[in-house]
Structure formats: structure tokens, C-alpha cells
Amino acid sequence: MTMAEYFKGSGCRLVVVANKLDKLKKSEIEPNMALIRETLALPENVLLIPFSAEKGQGRDTLLAEIVKLL
């Protein structure tokens, strides 16, 4: 929460990566993404990437965002 507030106040682009996606059932993903967005008070224009290193989900989206910044 502290880092999200810092980045929101800095003017830097903020991308939030929600790790451990593989621990959730499919029916739990959207409610948890909504909870993260609400808890961090993320505007709709902030990208929230559900991510699982184990299954590779969200990897391409995250890499694409990193490449955009380079």
C-alpha cells in the first residue's frame, strides 16, 4: 500500500502485479482483483496484472509493459 501511494503521488506510471494467481480458483480471480484495486485505490487507468510465475499466466502482459518502458 505504501509503494502504491508513493507511485501514485510521484507521477510515475504505475503497474500492479498481483502474484500467486495459481493459488486462486477461477471464480476467485475477479473478486480478488477488485479487492486489490479497491484497497490500493487504483484508478481505472492503472494496469493490474494477475500473475503466476508457476503457470506463466500474465507473463506476456508484464513483459510487454516492461518493453514499453524501455
All heavy atoms as TSV, in Angstrom:
chain	resi	resn	atom	element	x	y	z
A	1	MET	N	N	0.822	-1.180	0.000
A	1	MET	CA	C	0.000	0.000	0.000
A	1	MET	C	C	0.870	1.248	0.000
A	1	MET	O	O	0.552	2.214	-0.690
A	1	MET	CB	C	-0.942	-0.027	1.204
A	1	MET	CG	C	-2.034	-1.062	1.054
A	1	MET	SD	S	-3.140	-1.335	2.463
A	1	MET	CE	C	-3.578	0.273	2.983
A	2	THR	N	N	1.958	1.183	0.737
A	2	THR	CA	C	2.870	2.320	0.801
A	2	THR	C	C	3.485	2.608	-0.568
A	2	THR	O	O	3.549	3.762	-1.001
A	2	THR	CB	C	3.980	2.061	1.839
A	2	THR	OG1	O	3.368	1.838	3.102
A	2	THR	CG2	C	4.940	3.211	1.928
A	3	MET	N	N	3.914	1.569	-1.261
A	3	MET	CA	C	4.530	1.764	-2.572
A	3	MET	C	C	3.505	2.272	-3.587
A	3	MET	O	O	3.831	3.117	-4.421
A	3	MET	CB	C	5.167	0.462	-3.073
A	3	MET	CG	C	6.405	0.063	-2.300
A	3	MET	SD	S	7.685	1.343	-2.263
A	3	MET	CE	C	8.111	1.493	-3.978
A	4	ALA	N	N	2.274	1.784	-3.524
A	4	ALA	CA	C	1.239	2.259	-4.443
A	4	ALA	C	C	1.003	3.748	-4.222
A	4	ALA	O	O	0.900	4.514	-5.184
A	4	ALA	CB	C	-0.050	1.473	-4.257
A	5	GLU	N	N	0.925	4.172	-2.969
A	5	GLU	CA	C	0.731	5.599	-2.667
A	5	GLU	C	C	1.913	6.420	-3.169
A	5	GLU	O	O	1.737	7.506	-3.711
A	5	GLU	CB	C	0.521	5.809	-1.167
A	5	GLU	CG	C	-0.817	5.325	-0.669
A	5	GLU	CD	C	-1.989	5.979	-1.382
A	5	GLU	OE1	O	-1.971	7.204	-1.607
A	5	GLU	OE2	O	-2.923	5.235	-1.749
A	6	TYR	N	N	3.114	5.900	-2.982
A	6	TYR	CA	C	4.309	6.601	-3.440
A	6	TYR	C	C	4.256	6.814	-4.953
A	6	TYR	O	O	4.459	7.932	-5.443
A	6	TYR	CB	C	5.577	5.822	-3.065
A	6	TYR	CG	C	6.818	6.380	-3.701
A	6	TYR	CD1	C	7.452	7.497	-3.171
A	6	TYR	CD2	C	7.339	5.817	-4.858
A	6	TYR	CE1	C	8.585	8.031	-3.768
A	6	TYR	CE2	C	8.468	6.336	-5.466
A	6	TYR	CZ	C	9.088	7.444	-4.921
A	6	TYR	OH	O	10.201	7.973	-5.516
A	7	PHE	N	N	3.984	5.740	-5.702
A	7	PHE	CA	C	3.962	5.853	-7.155
A	7	PHE	C	C	2.807	6.709	-7.648
A	7	PHE	O	O	2.961	7.461	-8.610
A	7	PHE	CB	C	3.936	4.470	-7.815
A	7	PHE	CG	C	5.309	3.868	-7.926
A	7	PHE	CD1	C	5.729	2.903	-7.035
A	7	PHE	CD2	C	6.173	4.284	-8.917
A	7	PHE	CE1	C	6.994	2.352	-7.121
A	7	PHE	CE2	C	7.449	3.743	-9.020
A	7	PHE	CZ	C	7.862	2.781	-8.125
A	8	LYS	N	N	1.654	6.618	-7.013
A	8	LYS	CA	C	0.530	7.464	-7.424
A	8	LYS	C	C	0.869	8.937	-7.230
A	8	LYS	O	O	0.511	9.769	-8.049
A	8	LYS	CB	C	-0.735	7.098	-6.645
A	8	LYS	CG	C	-1.358	5.781	-7.111
A	8	LYS	CD	C	-2.727	5.546	-6.521
A	8	LYS	CE	C	-2.674	5.297	-5.050
A	8	LYS	NZ	N	-3.971	4.938	-4.465
A	9	GLY	N	N	1.590	9.256	-6.173
A	9	GLY	CA	C	1.953	10.637	-5.896
A	9	GLY	C	C	3.145	11.134	-6.679
A	9	GLY	O	O	3.364	12.339	-6.806
A	10	SER	N	N	3.943	10.217	-7.237
A	10	SER	CA	C	5.175	10.594	-7.923
A	10	SER	C	C	4.952	11.032	-9.368
A	10	SER	O	O	5.820	11.662	-9.965
A	10	SER	CB	C	6.159	9.419	-7.917
A	10	SER	OG	O	5.732	8.415	-8.827
A	11	GLY	N	N	3.828	10.655	-9.928
A	11	GLY	CA	C	3.595	10.953	-11.333
A	11	GLY	C	C	4.166	9.881	-12.253
A	11	GLY	O	O	3.981	9.942	-13.466
A	12	CYS	N	N	4.871	8.919	-11.681
A	12	CYS	CA	C	5.398	7.802	-12.469
A	12	CYS	C	C	4.263	6.861	-12.843
A	12	CYS	O	O	3.269	6.754	-12.130
A	12	CYS	CB	C	6.434	7.010	-11.670
A	12	CYS	SG	S	7.940	7.907	-11.321
A	13	ARG	N	N	4.430	6.172	-13.935
A	13	ARG	CA	C	3.440	5.184	-14.360
A	13	ARG	C	C	3.437	4.028	-13.363
A	13	ARG	O	O	4.484	3.547	-12.942
A	13	ARG	CB	C	3.788	4.668	-15.743
A	13	ARG	CG	C	2.768	3.720	-16.264
A	13	ARG	CD	C	2.704	3.767	-17.774
A	13	ARG	NE	N	1.684	2.844	-18.204
A	13	ARG	CZ	C	1.928	1.759	-18.917
A	13	ARG	NH1	N	3.139	1.489	-19.313
A	13	ARG	NH2	N	0.942	0.954	-19.251
A	14	LEU	N	N	2.254	3.585	-13.004
A	14	LEU	CA	C	2.096	2.518	-12.023
A	14	LEU	C	C	1.456	1.311	-12.694
A	14	LEU	O	O	0.431	1.425	-13.365
A	14	LEU	CB	C	1.214	2.991	-10.859
A	14	LEU	CG	C	0.833	1.973	-9.796
A	14	LEU	CD1	C	2.061	1.432	-9.081
A	14	LEU	CD2	C	-0.122	2.600	-8.797
A	15	VAL	N	N	2.089	0.161	-12.523
A	15	VAL	CA	C	1.538	-1.124	-12.939
A	15	VAL	C	C	1.611	-2.023	-11.714
A	15	VAL	O	O	2.658	-2.141	-11.084
A	15	VAL	CB	C	2.342	-1.752	-14.103
A	15	VAL	CG1	C	1.831	-3.143	-14.424
A	15	VAL	CG2	C	2.300	-0.864	-15.328
A	16	VAL	N	N	0.488	-2.643	-11.359
A	16	VAL	CA	C	0.447	-3.516	-10.188
A	16	VAL	C	C	0.382	-4.958	-10.669
A	16	VAL	O	O	-0.442	-5.310	-11.515
A	16	VAL	CB	C	-0.772	-3.192	-9.295
A	16	VAL	CG1	C	-0.864	-4.156	-8.129
A	16	VAL	CG2	C	-0.682	-1.756	-8.796
A	17	VAL	N	N	1.268	-5.790	-10.124
A	17	VAL	CA	C	1.309	-7.210	-10.467
A	17	VAL	C	C	0.821	-7.990	-9.255
A	17	VAL	O	O	1.422	-7.934	-8.183
A	17	VAL	CB	C	2.739	-7.645	-10.856
A	17	VAL	CG1	C	2.769	-9.131	-11.197
A	17	VAL	CG2	C	3.247	-6.808	-12.018
A	18	ALA	N	N	-0.292	-8.692	-9.453
A	18	ALA	CA	C	-0.887	-9.497	-8.377
A	18	ALA	C	C	-0.379	-10.926	-8.536
A	18	ALA	O	O	-0.874	-11.701	-9.355
A	18	ALA	CB	C	-2.402	-9.433	-8.445
A	19	ASN	N	N	0.614	-11.274	-7.750
A	19	ASN	CA	C	1.283	-12.566	-7.823
A	19	ASN	C	C	0.460	-13.660	-7.142
A	19	ASN	O	O	-0.466	-13.384	-6.403
A	19	ASN	CB	C	2.664	-12.444	-7.182
A	19	ASN	CG	C	3.597	-13.554	-7.585
A	19	ASN	OD1	O	3.377	-14.235	-8.583
A	19	ASN	ND2	N	4.638	-13.744	-6.812
A	20	LYS	N	N	0.831	-14.892	-7.390
A	20	LYS	CA	C	0.219	-16.088	-6.798
A	20	LYS	C	C	-1.170	-16.374	-7.353
A	20	LYS	O	O	-2.022	-16.931	-6.674
A	20	LYS	CB	C	0.170	-16.004	-5.266
A	20	LYS	CG	C	1.520	-15.849	-4.617
A	20	LYS	CD	C	2.358	-17.090	-4.844
A	20	LYS	CE	C	3.719	-16.973	-4.155
A	20	LYS	NZ	N	4.579	-18.088	-4.436
A	21	LEU	N	N	-1.394	-16.010	-8.618
A	21	LEU	CA	C	-2.665	-16.273	-9.270
A	21	LEU	C	C	-3.022	-17.761	-9.231
A	21	LEU	O	O	-4.183	-18.133	-9.107
A	21	LEU	CB	C	-2.605	-15.785	-10.722
A	21	LEU	CG	C	-3.818	-16.036	-11.594
A	21	LEU	CD1	C	-5.013	-15.256	-11.045
A	21	LEU	CD2	C	-3.527	-15.641	-13.025
A	22	ASP	N	N	-1.999	-18.613	-9.289
A	22	ASP	CA	C	-2.226	-20.058	-9.315
A	22	ASP	C	C	-2.841	-20.590	-8.015
A	22	ASP	O	O	-3.359	-21.700	-7.988
A	22	ASP	CB	C	-0.915	-20.800	-9.609
A	22	ASP	CG	C	0.209	-20.377	-8.681
A	22	ASP	OD1	O	0.780	-19.296	-8.928
A	22	ASP	OD2	O	0.504	-21.097	-7.716
A	23	LYS	N	N	-2.817	-19.814	-6.962
A	23	LYS	CA	C	-3.392	-20.232	-5.674
A	23	LYS	C	C	-4.896	-20.000	-5.607
A	23	LYS	O	O	-5.548	-20.427	-4.668
A	23	LYS	CB	C	-2.725	-19.493	-4.513
A	23	LYS	CG	C	-1.219	-19.650	-4.432
A	23	LYS	CD	C	-0.840	-21.061	-4.111
A	23	LYS	CE	C	0.682	-21.154	-3.966
A	23	LYS	NZ	N	1.144	-22.510	-3.906
A	24	LEU	N	N	-5.448	-19.294	-6.611
A	24	LEU	CA	C	-6.870	-18.954	-6.613
A	24	LEU	C	C	-7.654	-19.839	-7.577
A	24	LEU	O	O	-7.141	-20.234	-8.619
A	24	LEU	CB	C	-7.066	-17.495	-7.037
A	24	LEU	CG	C	-6.447	-16.423	-6.165
A	24	LEU	CD1	C	-6.630	-15.055	-6.812
A	24	LEU	CD2	C	-7.036	-16.443	-4.781
A	25	LYS	N	N	-8.905	-20.103	-7.217
A	25	LYS	CA	C	-9.825	-20.744	-8.144
A	25	LYS	C	C	-10.240	-19.693	-9.166
A	25	LYS	O	O	-10.194	-18.501	-8.885
A	25	LYS	CB	C	-11.066	-21.240	-7.396
A	25	LYS	CG	C	-10.775	-22.295	-6.383
A	25	LYS	CD	C	-12.046	-22.656	-5.639
A	25	LYS	CE	C	-11.710	-23.606	-4.501
A	25	LYS	NZ	N	-12.858	-23.834	-3.627
A	26	LYS	N	N	-10.660	-20.144	-10.346
A	26	LYS	CA	C	-11.068	-19.193	-11.394
A	26	LYS	C	C	-12.143	-18.238	-10.893
A	26	LYS	O	O	-12.135	-17.058	-11.227
A	26	LYS	CB	C	-11.562	-19.927	-12.634
A	26	LYS	CG	C	-10.450	-20.480	-13.474
A	26	LYS	CD	C	-10.957	-20.997	-14.785
A	26	LYS	CE	C	-9.769	-21.495	-15.602
A	26	LYS	NZ	N	-10.142	-21.791	-16.970
A	27	SER	N	N	-13.054	-18.738	-10.080
A	27	SER	CA	C	-14.152	-17.901	-9.582
A	27	SER	C	C	-13.676	-16.868	-8.557
A	27	SER	O	O	-14.396	-15.924	-8.248
A	27	SER	CB	C	-15.237	-18.771	-8.948
A	27	SER	OG	O	-14.724	-19.478	-7.829
A	28	GLU	N	N	-12.465	-17.028	-8.041
A	28	GLU	CA	C	-11.934	-16.107	-7.038
A	28	GLU	C	C	-11.080	-14.988	-7.638
A	28	GLU	O	O	-10.767	-14.011	-6.947
A	28	GLU	CB	C	-11.080	-16.874	-6.016
A	28	GLU	CG	C	-11.833	-17.904	-5.221
A	28	GLU	CD	C	-10.935	-18.750	-4.344
A	28	GLU	OE1	O	-9.789	-19.044	-4.731
A	28	GLU	OE2	O	-11.403	-19.126	-3.251
A	29	ILE	N	N	-10.717	-15.116	-8.902
A	29	ILE	CA	C	-9.787	-14.153	-9.505
A	29	ILE	C	C	-10.383	-12.755	-9.577
A	29	ILE	O	O	-9.797	-11.797	-9.049
A	29	ILE	CB	C	-9.316	-14.635	-10.897
A	29	ILE	CG1	C	-8.500	-15.917	-10.745
A	29	ILE	CG2	C	-8.499	-13.542	-11.591
A	29	ILE	CD1	C	-8.157	-16.599	-12.054
A	30	GLU	N	N	-11.520	-12.585	-10.219
A	30	GLU	CA	C	-12.106	-11.248	-10.388
A	30	GLU	C	C	-12.426	-10.569	-9.051
A	30	GLU	O	O	-12.095	-9.389	-8.888
A	30	GLU	CB	C	-13.329	-11.299	-11.292
A	30	GLU	CG	C	-12.986	-11.453	-12.754
A	30	GLU	CD	C	-12.006	-10.403	-13.260
A	30	GLU	OE1	O	-12.162	-9.201	-12.945
A	30	GLU	OE2	O	-11.069	-10.785	-13.977
A	31	PRO	N	N	-13.043	-11.271	-8.084
A	31	PRO	CA	C	-13.287	-10.604	-6.796
A	31	PRO	C	C	-11.994	-10.160	-6.108
A	31	PRO	O	O	-11.949	-9.093	-5.496
A	31	PRO	CB	C	-14.012	-11.659	-5.960
A	31	PRO	CG	C	-14.611	-12.599	-6.944
A	31	PRO	CD	C	-13.687	-12.593	-8.127
A	32	ASN	N	N	-10.931	-10.942	-6.244
A	32	ASN	CA	C	-9.661	-10.555	-5.636
A	32	ASN	C	C	-9.009	-9.390	-6.361
A	32	ASN	O	O	-8.405	-8.525	-5.729
A	32	ASN	CB	C	-8.719	-11.762	-5.568
A	32	ASN	CG	C	-8.983	-12.622	-4.367
A	32	ASN	OD1	O	-8.565	-12.291	-3.265
A	32	ASN	ND2	N	-9.720	-13.704	-4.559
A	33	MET	N	N	-9.125	-9.353	-7.686
A	33	MET	CA	C	-8.595	-8.214	-8.438
A	33	MET	C	C	-9.350	-6.939	-8.047
A	33	MET	O	O	-8.744	-5.878	-7.870
A	33	MET	CB	C	-8.692	-8.437	-9.944
A	33	MET	CG	C	-7.846	-9.580	-10.486
A	33	MET	SD	S	-6.079	-9.415	-10.189
A	33	MET	CE	C	-5.860	-10.677	-8.960
A	34	ALA	N	N	-10.667	-7.056	-7.876
A	34	ALA	CA	C	-11.472	-5.898	-7.461
A	34	ALA	C	C	-11.076	-5.448	-6.059
A	34	ALA	O	O	-10.995	-4.240	-5.787
A	34	ALA	CB	C	-12.958	-6.249	-7.505
A	35	LEU	N	N	-10.803	-6.399	-5.168
A	35	LEU	CA	C	-10.389	-6.062	-3.809
A	35	LEU	C	C	-9.037	-5.353	-3.807
A	35	LEU	O	O	-8.840	-4.369	-3.079
A	35	LEU	CB	C	-10.340	-7.320	-2.941
A	35	LEU	CG	C	-9.926	-7.122	-1.487
A	35	LEU	CD1	C	-10.894	-6.181	-0.764
A	35	LEU	CD2	C	-9.842	-8.461	-0.776
A	36	ILE	N	N	-8.114	-5.823	-4.623
A	36	ILE	CA	C	-6.797	-5.175	-4.719
A	36	ILE	C	C	-6.963	-3.750	-5.247
A	36	ILE	O	O	-6.405	-2.804	-4.695
A	36	ILE	CB	C	-5.849	-5.991	-5.626
A	36	ILE	CG1	C	-5.473	-7.302	-4.931
A	36	ILE	CG2	C	-4.601	-5.177	-5.983
A	36	ILE	CD1	C	-4.762	-8.296	-5.828
A	37	ARG	N	N	-7.748	-3.603	-6.311
A	37	ARG	CA	C	-7.974	-2.269	-6.892
A	37	ARG	C	C	-8.597	-1.333	-5.862
A	37	ARG	O	O	-8.205	-0.173	-5.728
A	37	ARG	CB	C	-8.849	-2.374	-8.137
A	37	ARG	CG	C	-8.950	-1.069	-8.897
A	37	ARG	CD	C	-9.582	-1.239	-10.249
A	37	ARG	NE	N	-8.768	-1.969	-11.206
A	37	ARG	CZ	C	-7.717	-1.465	-11.861
A	37	ARG	NH1	N	-7.354	-0.233	-11.649
A	37	ARG	NH2	N	-7.051	-2.197	-12.713
A	38	GLU	N	N	-9.568	-1.843	-5.099
A	38	GLU	CA	C	-10.241	-1.027	-4.082
A	38	GLU	C	C	-9.301	-0.698	-2.918
A	38	GLU	O	O	-9.213	0.454	-2.491
A	38	GLU	CB	C	-11.461	-1.779	-3.550
A	38	GLU	CG	C	-12.222	-1.024	-2.494
A	38	GLU	CD	C	-13.375	-1.841	-1.935
A	38	GLU	OE1	O	-13.962	-2.657	-2.671
A	38	GLU	OE2	O	-13.678	-1.646	-0.750
A	39	THR	N	N	-8.579	-1.691	-2.416
A	39	THR	CA	C	-7.676	-1.496	-1.274
A	39	THR	C	C	-6.579	-0.490	-1.588
A	39	THR	O	O	-6.242	0.352	-0.757
A	39	THR	CB	C	-7.050	-2.842	-0.847
A	39	THR	OG1	O	-8.105	-3.745	-0.494
A	39	THR	CG2	C	-6.121	-2.669	0.333
A	40	LEU	N	N	-6.035	-0.584	-2.807
A	40	LEU	CA	C	-4.962	0.331	-3.206
A	40	LEU	C	C	-5.496	1.630	-3.807
A	40	LEU	O	O	-4.714	2.496	-4.183
A	40	LEU	CB	C	-4.028	-0.357	-4.210
A	40	LEU	CG	C	-3.272	-1.576	-3.695
A	40	LEU	CD1	C	-2.423	-2.185	-4.806
A	40	LEU	CD2	C	-2.418	-1.242	-2.481
A	41	ALA	N	N	-6.815	1.746	-3.905
A	41	ALA	CA	C	-7.468	2.917	-4.505
A	41	ALA	C	C	-6.870	3.224	-5.875
A	41	ALA	O	O	-6.447	4.338	-6.169
A	41	ALA	CB	C	-7.372	4.124	-3.578
A	42	LEU	N	N	-6.818	2.184	-6.705
A	42	LEU	CA	C	-6.227	2.323	-8.038
A	42	LEU	C	C	-7.234	2.890	-9.020
A	42	LEU	O	O	-8.331	2.350	-9.158
A	42	LEU	CB	C	-5.753	0.958	-8.546
A	42	LEU	CG	C	-4.683	0.250	-7.742
A	42	LEU	CD1	C	-4.417	-1.130	-8.331
A	42	LEU	CD2	C	-3.410	1.066	-7.679
A	43	PRO	N	N	-6.877	3.935	-9.714
A	43	PRO	CA	C	-7.744	4.436	-10.777
A	43	PRO	C	C	-7.876	3.378	-11.877
A	43	PRO	O	O	-7.026	2.492	-12.002
A	43	PRO	CB	C	-6.995	5.663	-11.309
A	43	PRO	CG	C	-5.979	6.006	-10.273
A	43	PRO	CD	C	-5.667	4.741	-9.542
A	44	GLU	N	N	-8.911	3.486	-12.678
A	44	GLU	CA	C	-9.152	2.506	-13.738
A	44	GLU	C	C	-8.030	2.483	-14.777
A	44	GLU	O	O	-7.828	1.473	-15.441
A	44	GLU	CB	C	-10.496	2.780	-14.416
A	44	GLU	CG	C	-11.681	2.417	-13.546
A	44	GLU	CD	C	-11.717	0.940	-13.150
A	44	GLU	OE1	O	-11.486	0.076	-14.017
A	44	GLU	OE2	O	-11.961	0.657	-11.966
A	45	ASN	N	N	-7.292	3.583	-14.916
A	45	ASN	CA	C	-6.222	3.617	-15.913
A	45	ASN	C	C	-4.940	2.919	-15.445
A	45	ASN	O	O	-4.002	2.787	-16.217
A	45	ASN	CB	C	-5.910	5.059	-16.334
A	45	ASN	CG	C	-5.322	5.883	-15.200
A	45	ASN	OD1	O	-5.547	5.605	-14.027
A	45	ASN	ND2	N	-4.588	6.907	-15.566
A	46	VAL	N	N	-4.892	2.461	-14.187
A	46	VAL	CA	C	-3.729	1.723	-13.680
A	46	VAL	C	C	-3.907	0.259	-14.038
A	46	VAL	O	O	-4.925	-0.362	-13.727
A	46	VAL	CB	C	-3.571	1.888	-12.153
A	46	VAL	CG1	C	-2.504	0.960	-11.614
A	46	VAL	CG2	C	-3.243	3.330	-11.809
A	47	LEU	N	N	-2.915	-0.296	-14.713
A	47	LEU	CA	C	-2.956	-1.690	-15.132
A	47	LEU	C	C	-2.721	-2.602	-13.928
A	47	LEU	O	O	-1.755	-2.421	-13.174
A	47	LEU	CB	C	-1.893	-1.946	-16.206
A	47	LEU	CG	C	-1.838	-3.336	-16.802
A	47	LEU	CD1	C	-3.171	-3.697	-17.461
A	47	LEU	CD2	C	-0.717	-3.421	-17.813
A	48	LEU	N	N	-3.600	-3.569	-13.748
A	48	LEU	CA	C	-3.497	-4.568	-12.686
A	48	LEU	C	C	-3.368	-5.924	-13.373
A	48	LEU	O	O	-4.301	-6.378	-14.041
A	48	LEU	CB	C	-4.731	-4.520	-11.785
A	48	LEU	CG	C	-4.857	-5.580	-10.698
A	48	LEU	CD1	C	-3.670	-5.545	-9.740
A	48	LEU	CD2	C	-6.155	-5.399	-9.932
A	49	ILE	N	N	-2.202	-6.545	-13.232
A	49	ILE	CA	C	-1.914	-7.787	-13.943
A	49	ILE	C	C	-1.976	-8.973	-12.986
A	49	ILE	O	O	-1.147	-9.090	-12.081
A	49	ILE	CB	C	-0.516	-7.748	-14.588
A	49	ILE	CG1	C	-0.384	-6.555	-15.526
A	49	ILE	CG2	C	-0.209	-9.058	-15.302
A	49	ILE	CD1	C	1.017	-6.341	-16.060
A	50	PRO	N	N	-2.944	-9.876	-13.169
A	50	PRO	CA	C	-2.919	-11.122	-12.402
A	50	PRO	C	C	-1.767	-11.971	-12.934
A	50	PRO	O	O	-1.602	-12.110	-14.151
A	50	PRO	CB	C	-4.277	-11.762	-12.690
A	50	PRO	CG	C	-4.913	-10.978	-13.764
A	50	PRO	CD	C	-4.101	-9.766	-14.030
A	51	PHE	N	N	-0.956	-12.548	-12.031
A	51	PHE	CA	C	0.300	-13.166	-12.443
A	51	PHE	C	C	0.548	-14.472	-11.704
A	51	PHE	O	O	0.293	-14.576	-10.507
A	51	PHE	CB	C	1.449	-12.184	-12.157
A	51	PHE	CG	C	2.769	-12.628	-12.690
A	51	PHE	CD1	C	3.125	-12.358	-13.998
A	51	PHE	CD2	C	3.660	-13.310	-11.880
A	51	PHE	CE1	C	4.350	-12.765	-14.495
A	51	PHE	CE2	C	4.892	-13.723	-12.368
A	51	PHE	CZ	C	5.241	-13.452	-13.682
A	52	SER	N	N	1.066	-15.448	-12.428
A	52	SER	CA	C	1.519	-16.710	-11.833
A	52	SER	C	C	2.836	-17.097	-12.477
A	52	SER	O	O	2.870	-17.456	-13.653
A	52	SER	CB	C	0.493	-17.828	-12.054
A	52	SER	OG	O	1.064	-19.076	-11.686
A	53	ALA	N	N	3.903	-17.041	-11.723
A	53	ALA	CA	C	5.202	-17.454	-12.250
A	53	ALA	C	C	5.199	-18.957	-12.516
A	53	ALA	O	O	5.788	-19.428	-13.489
A	53	ALA	CB	C	6.304	-17.098	-11.261
A	54	GLU	N	N	4.501	-19.694	-11.679
A	54	GLU	CA	C	4.452	-21.151	-11.809
A	54	GLU	C	C	3.807	-21.589	-13.117
A	54	GLU	O	O	4.299	-22.486	-13.798
A	54	GLU	CB	C	3.678	-21.739	-10.627
A	54	GLU	CG	C	3.653	-23.252	-10.599
A	54	GLU	CD	C	2.972	-23.787	-9.359
A	54	GLU	OE1	O	3.472	-23.498	-8.254
A	54	GLU	OE2	O	1.951	-24.468	-9.512
A	55	LYS	N	N	2.701	-20.960	-13.478
A	55	LYS	CA	C	1.973	-21.342	-14.686
A	55	LYS	C	C	2.245	-20.417	-15.872
A	55	LYS	O	O	1.781	-20.653	-16.970
A	55	LYS	CB	C	0.476	-21.380	-14.398
A	55	LYS	CG	C	0.112	-22.462	-13.409
A	55	LYS	CD	C	-1.373	-22.556	-13.215
A	55	LYS	CE	C	-1.694	-23.683	-12.240
A	55	LYS	NZ	N	-3.134	-23.819	-12.071
A	56	GLY	N	N	2.967	-19.337	-15.639
A	56	GLY	CA	C	3.304	-18.408	-16.709
A	56	GLY	C	C	2.186	-17.449	-17.077
A	56	GLY	O	O	2.308	-16.700	-18.033
A	57	GLN	N	N	1.108	-17.449	-16.316
A	57	GLN	CA	C	-0.011	-16.552	-16.611
A	57	GLN	C	C	0.372	-15.109	-16.297
A	57	GLN	O	O	0.960	-14.836	-15.270
A	57	GLN	CB	C	-1.239	-16.957	-15.803
A	57	GLN	CG	C	-1.806	-18.302	-16.211
A	57	GLN	CD	C	-2.851	-18.796	-15.233
A	57	GLN	OE1	O	-2.542	-19.055	-14.085
A	57	GLN	NE2	N	-4.076	-18.904	-15.711
A	58	GLY	N	N	0.039	-14.216	-17.196
A	58	GLY	CA	C	0.342	-12.801	-17.020
A	58	GLY	C	C	1.743	-12.427	-17.449
A	58	GLY	O	O	2.085	-11.241	-17.520
A	59	ARG	N	N	2.569	-13.404	-17.772
A	59	ARG	CA	C	3.967	-13.160	-18.129
A	59	ARG	C	C	4.085	-12.272	-19.361
A	59	ARG	O	O	4.829	-11.291	-19.362
A	59	ARG	CB	C	4.675	-14.491	-18.369
A	59	ARG	CG	C	6.125	-14.358	-18.762
A	59	ARG	CD	C	6.738	-15.747	-19.039
A	59	ARG	NE	N	8.129	-15.620	-19.412
A	59	ARG	CZ	C	8.551	-15.449	-20.653
A	59	ARG	NH1	N	7.686	-15.367	-21.652
A	59	ARG	NH2	N	9.842	-15.334	-20.912
A	60	ASP	N	N	3.352	-12.612	-20.421
A	60	ASP	CA	C	3.446	-11.838	-21.667
A	60	ASP	C	C	2.975	-10.396	-21.471
A	60	ASP	O	O	3.573	-9.464	-22.008
A	60	ASP	CB	C	2.642	-12.510	-22.778
A	60	ASP	CG	C	3.262	-13.840	-23.204
A	60	ASP	OD1	O	4.460	-14.062	-22.942
A	60	ASP	OD2	O	2.535	-14.653	-23.810
A	61	THR	N	N	1.919	-10.231	-20.692
A	61	THR	CA	C	1.407	-8.881	-20.421
A	61	THR	C	C	2.442	-8.064	-19.659
A	61	THR	O	O	2.697	-6.910	-19.996
A	61	THR	CB	C	0.097	-8.959	-19.612
A	61	THR	OG1	O	-0.838	-9.765	-20.324
A	61	THR	CG2	C	-0.478	-7.580	-19.361
A	62	LEU	N	N	3.044	-8.669	-18.637
A	62	LEU	CA	C	4.056	-7.972	-17.847
A	62	LEU	C	C	5.279	-7.627	-18.698
A	62	LEU	O	O	5.776	-6.494	-18.650
A	62	LEU	CB	C	4.467	-8.809	-16.637
A	62	LEU	CG	C	5.546	-8.212	-15.742
A	62	LEU	CD1	C	5.143	-6.841	-15.214
A	62	LEU	CD2	C	5.854	-9.161	-14.588
A	63	LEU	N	N	5.750	-8.575	-19.487
A	63	LEU	CA	C	6.909	-8.302	-20.342
A	63	LEU	C	C	6.617	-7.197	-21.353
A	63	LEU	O	O	7.469	-6.362	-21.621
A	63	LEU	CB	C	7.350	-9.580	-21.067
A	63	LEU	CG	C	8.045	-10.617	-20.190
A	63	LEU	CD1	C	8.315	-11.884	-20.981
A	63	LEU	CD2	C	9.331	-10.073	-19.596
A	64	ALA	N	N	5.408	-7.190	-21.906
A	64	ALA	CA	C	5.035	-6.140	-22.852
A	64	ALA	C	C	5.068	-4.770	-22.190
A	64	ALA	O	O	5.515	-3.788	-22.793
A	64	ALA	CB	C	3.648	-6.420	-23.437
A	65	GLU	N	N	4.621	-4.682	-20.960
A	65	GLU	CA	C	4.639	-3.407	-20.232
A	65	GLU	C	C	6.069	-2.974	-19.940
A	65	GLU	O	O	6.400	-1.797	-20.029
A	65	GLU	CB	C	3.833	-3.508	-18.935
A	65	GLU	CG	C	2.342	-3.586	-19.164
A	65	GLU	CD	C	1.816	-2.403	-19.966
A	65	GLU	OE1	O	2.117	-1.245	-19.622
A	65	GLU	OE2	O	1.079	-2.654	-20.941
A	66	ILE	N	N	6.926	-3.916	-19.597
A	66	ILE	CA	C	8.343	-3.597	-19.338
A	66	ILE	C	C	8.988	-3.086	-20.613
A	66	ILE	O	O	9.718	-2.091	-20.614
A	66	ILE	CB	C	9.086	-4.826	-18.773
A	66	ILE	CG1	C	8.573	-5.144	-17.359
A	66	ILE	CG2	C	10.594	-4.590	-18.768
A	66	ILE	CD1	C	9.063	-6.462	-16.803
A	67	VAL	N	N	8.724	-3.740	-21.734
A	67	VAL	CA	C	9.305	-3.327	-23.027
A	67	VAL	C	C	8.826	-1.916	-23.390
A	67	VAL	O	O	9.613	-1.108	-23.892
A	67	VAL	CB	C	8.946	-4.344	-24.133
A	67	VAL	CG1	C	9.273	-3.813	-25.516
A	67	VAL	CG2	C	9.693	-5.652	-23.888
A	68	LYS	N	N	7.571	-1.591	-23.114
A	68	LYS	CA	C	7.071	-0.246	-23.395
A	68	LYS	C	C	7.872	0.814	-22.646
A	68	LYS	O	O	8.078	1.915	-23.150
A	68	LYS	CB	C	5.601	-0.121	-22.957
A	68	LYS	CG	C	4.615	-0.725	-23.885
A	68	LYS	CD	C	3.227	-0.494	-23.333
A	68	LYS	CE	C	2.184	-1.316	-24.038
A	68	LYS	NZ	N	0.847	-1.117	-23.435
A	69	LEU	N	N	8.314	0.486	-21.444
A	69	LEU	CA	C	9.054	1.446	-20.628
A	69	LEU	C	C	10.506	1.560	-21.050
A	69	LEU	O	O	11.167	2.539	-20.711
A	69	LEU	CB	C	8.963	1.066	-19.151
A	69	LEU	CG	C	7.568	1.136	-18.561
A	69	LEU	CD1	C	7.555	0.547	-17.150
A	69	LEU	CD2	C	7.060	2.561	-18.547
A	70	LEU	N	N	11.008	0.573	-21.771
A	70	LEU	CA	C	12.385	0.632	-22.230
A	70	LEU	C	C	12.453	1.435	-23.492
A	70	LEU	O	O	13.202	2.053	-23.952
A	70	LEU	CB	C	12.937	-0.779	-22.487
A	70	LEU	CG	C	12.959	-1.693	-21.273
A	70	LEU	CD1	C	13.432	-3.078	-21.696
A	70	LEU	CD2	C	13.892	-1.141	-20.203
